[in-house]
Amino acid sequence: MELKSFQPFEPQILALRKRAKQLCGQINSLPVQQLKQRLPLYQQLFAAVSSAFIEPEFYCDYGKNIFLGENFFANHHCVMLDAAEIYIGARVLLGPAVHLYTATHPIDAKERAAGVQMIAPITLGDDCWIGGHTVVMPGITIGARAVIGAGSVVTHDVPADTVAVGNPCRVIRSI
């Protein structure tokens, strides 16, 4: 995983974050059954979306870096910190309270104090199922059809067609 430097306090970045928070608030205030009213908000927020069902409360930093495949589902309380791109394939299922983090902070305290963040994209392949309360760290790719067990912390790539669980998350078998 190669991390890039990111400056989150530049005025245009702050404006994008404010816009995303407003759209997330609007999305979270609408009943989930109002799909026709929610889809235009999704289309304003995300870089790409065709069909999605997102339970409230959903939060992201920017939205413009999130690419959702068709028939995406996110259960309650999902968070996507999208300073870098998040690519989510078709028919991906996120359990409750799944968190996708493209951003982290430097180890060096002086860099942290200067406000620098480090970022790397996340990719979830088609037909993945990510169990509840899972955290996916920056720079991770989870292959198509993989299943991640609830409560996992994904710190390394997970191959396609596998089941992986734990903290740190490890492959336990092939599908």
The 8 nearest C-alpha neighbors of each residue, nearest first, counted from 0:
[[1, 138, 2, 119, 139, 137, 155, 120],
 [0, 2, 119, 3, 138, 118, 137, 117],
 [1, 3, 119, 118, 117, 0, 4, 138],
 [4, 2, 118, 117, 5, 119, 1, 116],
 [3, 5, 117, 116, 118, 115, 2, 6],
 [6, 4, 116, 117, 115, 7, 3, 118],
 [5, 7, 115, 8, 116, 9, 114, 4],
 [8, 6, 9, 12, 5, 13, 116, 115],
 [9, 7, 6, 13, 10, 12, 114, 11],
 [8, 10, 12, 11, 7, 13, 6, 14],
 [11, 9, 13, 12, 14, 8, 7, 15],
 [12, 10, 14, 13, 9, 15, 8, 16],
 [11, 13, 15, 9, 14, 10, 7, 16],
 [12, 14, 16, 10, 11, 15, 8, 17],
 [15, 13, 11, 17, 12, 16, 10, 18],
 [16, 14, 12, 18, 17, 13, 61, 19],
 [15, 17, 61, 13, 19, 60, 14, 18],
 [18, 16, 14, 20, 15, 19, 13, 21],
 [17, 19, 15, 21, 16, 20, 14, 22],
 [20, 18, 61, 22, 16, 21, 17, 23],
 [19, 21, 23, 17, 18, 22, 24, 16],
 [22, 20, 24, 18, 19, 23, 17, 25],
 [21, 23, 25, 19, 24, 20, 26, 18],
 [22, 24, 26, 20, 25, 21, 58, 27],
 [25, 23, 21, 27, 22, 26, 20, 28],
 [24, 26, 22, 28, 23, 27, 21, 29],
 [27, 25, 23, 24, 28, 29, 22, 37],
 [26, 28, 55, 24, 25, 56, 29, 23],
 [27, 29, 25, 26, 24, 30, 55, 23],
 [30, 28, 26, 27, 31, 25, 33, 37],
 [29, 31, 32, 33, 28, 27, 34, 26],
 [32, 30, 33, 29, 54, 34, 53, 55],
 [31, 33, 30, 34, 29, 35, 37, 36],
 [34, 32, 31, 36, 35, 30, 37, 29],
 [33, 35, 37, 36, 32, 38, 31, 52],
 [36, 34, 37, 33, 38, 39, 32, 40],
 [35, 37, 34, 33, 38, 39, 40, 29],
 [36, 38, 34, 40, 35, 39, 33, 26],
 [37, 39, 41, 40, 35, 36, 34, 42],
 [40, 38, 42, 41, 37, 43, 36, 35],
 [41, 39, 43, 37, 42, 38, 44, 26],
 [42, 40, 38, 44, 39, 43, 45, 37],
 [41, 43, 39, 40, 44, 45, 38, 48],
 [44, 42, 40, 41, 45, 39, 22, 46],
 [43, 45, 62, 41, 42, 40, 63, 19],
 [46, 44, 62, 63, 47, 65, 42, 41],
 [45, 47, 63, 66, 65, 64, 62, 44],
 [48, 46, 66, 45, 67, 65, 42, 49],
 [49, 47, 67, 50, 42, 68, 45, 66],
 [50, 48, 69, 51, 47, 68, 67, 70],
 [51, 49, 70, 69, 48, 71, 52, 38],
 [50, 52, 71, 70, 72, 53, 69, 49],
 [51, 53, 72, 71, 73, 54, 50, 70],
 [54, 52, 73, 72, 74, 51, 55, 57],
 [53, 55, 75, 74, 73, 56, 31, 52],
 [56, 54, 27, 57, 75, 76, 53, 31],
 [55, 57, 76, 27, 75, 54, 58, 77],
 [58, 56, 77, 55, 76, 78, 23, 27],
 [57, 59, 78, 23, 79, 77, 56, 60],
 [60, 58, 79, 80, 78, 61, 62, 81],
 [59, 61, 80, 16, 81, 19, 62, 79],
 [60, 62, 16, 19, 63, 15, 59, 81],
 [63, 61, 45, 44, 64, 65, 59, 19],
 [62, 64, 46, 45, 61, 65, 44, 66],
 [63, 65, 84, 62, 81, 46, 85, 83],
 [66, 64, 85, 62, 45, 46, 63, 84],
 [67, 65, 47, 86, 46, 87, 85, 45],
 [68, 66, 48, 87, 47, 65, 88, 86],
 [69, 67, 89, 88, 87, 71, 48, 70],
 [68, 70, 89, 50, 49, 71, 90, 67],
 [69, 71, 90, 50, 51, 89, 72, 68],
 [70, 72, 51, 90, 91, 69, 68, 89],
 [73, 71, 52, 92, 53, 51, 93, 91],
 [74, 72, 93, 53, 92, 54, 94, 52],
 [73, 75, 95, 54, 94, 93, 53, 72],
 [74, 76, 95, 54, 55, 56, 77, 96],
 [77, 75, 96, 56, 57, 95, 55, 78],
 [76, 78, 96, 97, 57, 98, 75, 95],
 [77, 79, 98, 58, 59, 57, 99, 80],
 [80, 78, 59, 99, 81, 98, 100, 58],
 [81, 79, 100, 60, 59, 101, 99, 82],
 [80, 82, 83, 101, 79, 60, 64, 84],
 [81, 83, 101, 80, 102, 118, 84, 61],
 [84, 82, 120, 81, 101, 119, 118, 64],
 [85, 83, 64, 120, 65, 81, 86, 121],
 [84, 86, 65, 121, 120, 122, 64, 66],
 [87, 85, 122, 66, 123, 65, 121, 84],
 [88, 86, 123, 67, 68, 122, 66, 124],
 [87, 89, 125, 68, 124, 123, 91, 67],
 [88, 90, 68, 69, 125, 91, 70, 126],
 [89, 91, 70, 126, 71, 125, 69, 92],
 [92, 90, 126, 127, 71, 89, 128, 125],
 [91, 93, 128, 72, 73, 129, 127, 71],
 [94, 92, 73, 129, 74, 128, 72, 97],
 [95, 93, 131, 130, 74, 129, 97, 73],
 [94, 96, 131, 74, 75, 97, 76, 132],
 [95, 97, 76, 77, 132, 131, 75, 98],
 [98, 96, 132, 133, 77, 131, 95, 134],
 [97, 99, 78, 134, 77, 79, 96, 133],
 [98, 100, 79, 135, 134, 80, 78, 136],
 [101, 99, 80, 136, 102, 137, 135, 79],
 [100, 102, 137, 119, 118, 83, 120, 81],
 [103, 101, 118, 100, 117, 137, 82, 116],
 [102, 104, 117, 116, 118, 105, 101, 137],
 [103, 105, 116, 117, 111, 106, 115, 102],
 [106, 104, 107, 111, 110, 116, 117, 103],
 [105, 107, 108, 104, 111, 110, 109, 103],
 [106, 108, 105, 110, 109, 111, 104, 112],
 [107, 109, 111, 110, 112, 106, 105, 113],
 [110, 108, 112, 111, 107, 113, 105, 106],
 [109, 111, 113, 112, 108, 107, 115, 105],
 [112, 110, 108, 114, 113, 109, 115, 105],
 [111, 113, 109, 114, 110, 108, 115, 107],
 [114, 112, 110, 111, 115, 109, 108, 116],
 [115, 113, 111, 112, 116, 110, 6, 7],
 [116, 114, 6, 111, 113, 110, 5, 4],
 [117, 115, 104, 5, 4, 103, 6, 105],
 [116, 118, 4, 103, 3, 2, 102, 104],
 [119, 117, 102, 2, 3, 101, 83, 103],
 [118, 120, 138, 137, 2, 101, 83, 3],
 [121, 119, 84, 138, 83, 101, 85, 137],
 [120, 122, 85, 139, 138, 140, 137, 86],
 [123, 121, 140, 86, 85, 87, 141, 124],
 [124, 122, 87, 141, 88, 140, 86, 142],
 [125, 123, 143, 88, 142, 141, 127, 87],
 [124, 126, 88, 143, 89, 127, 91, 90],
 [125, 127, 144, 91, 90, 143, 89, 124],
 [128, 126, 144, 91, 145, 125, 143, 146],
 [127, 129, 92, 146, 91, 93, 147, 130],
 [128, 130, 147, 93, 94, 146, 92, 127],
 [131, 129, 149, 94, 148, 147, 133, 128],
 [130, 132, 94, 95, 149, 133, 97, 96],
 [131, 133, 150, 96, 97, 149, 95, 134],
 [132, 134, 150, 151, 97, 131, 149, 152],
 [133, 135, 152, 98, 99, 97, 153, 151],
 [136, 134, 153, 99, 152, 100, 98, 133],
 [135, 137, 100, 154, 153, 139, 134, 101],
 [138, 136, 101, 119, 100, 139, 102, 120],
 [137, 139, 119, 120, 0, 121, 136, 101],
 [138, 140, 121, 156, 137, 155, 136, 122],
 [141, 139, 122, 156, 121, 123, 142, 157],
 [140, 142, 157, 123, 156, 124, 158, 122],
 [159, 141, 143, 158, 124, 145, 157, 140],
 [142, 144, 124, 159, 125, 145, 127, 126],
 [143, 145, 127, 126, 160, 159, 125, 142],
 [146, 144, 160, 161, 127, 159, 143, 142],
 [145, 147, 162, 128, 127, 129, 163, 161],
 [146, 148, 129, 163, 130, 164, 162, 128],
 [149, 147, 164, 130, 151, 163, 150, 146],
 [150, 148, 130, 131, 151, 133, 132, 147],
 [149, 151, 133, 132, 131, 148, 152, 165],
 [150, 152, 165, 133, 166, 164, 168, 149],
 [151, 153, 134, 166, 167, 168, 133, 135],
 [152, 154, 135, 168, 155, 136, 151, 167],
 [153, 155, 136, 152, 167, 168, 135, 139],
 [156, 154, 153, 139, 157, 168, 140, 136],
 [155, 157, 140, 139, 141, 158, 154, 153],
 [156, 158, 141, 142, 140, 155, 159, 170],
 [159, 157, 142, 141, 161, 160, 156, 145],
 [142, 158, 160, 143, 145, 161, 144, 157],
 [159, 161, 145, 174, 144, 173, 143, 158],
 [162, 160, 173, 145, 174, 159, 172, 158],
 [161, 163, 146, 172, 170, 145, 171, 147],
 [162, 164, 170, 147, 169, 171, 168, 148],
 [165, 163, 148, 168, 151, 169, 147, 170],
 [164, 166, 168, 151, 167, 169, 152, 150],
 [167, 165, 168, 152, 151, 164, 153, 150],
 [166, 168, 152, 165, 153, 154, 169, 151],
 [167, 169, 165, 164, 166, 153, 152, 151],
 [170, 168, 163, 164, 171, 165, 167, 166],
 [169, 171, 163, 162, 172, 161, 164, 168],
 [172, 170, 163, 162, 169, 164, 173, 161],
 [173, 171, 162, 161, 170, 174, 163, 160],
 [174, 172, 161, 160, 162, 171, 170, 159],
 [173, 160, 161, 172, 162, 145, 144, 159]]
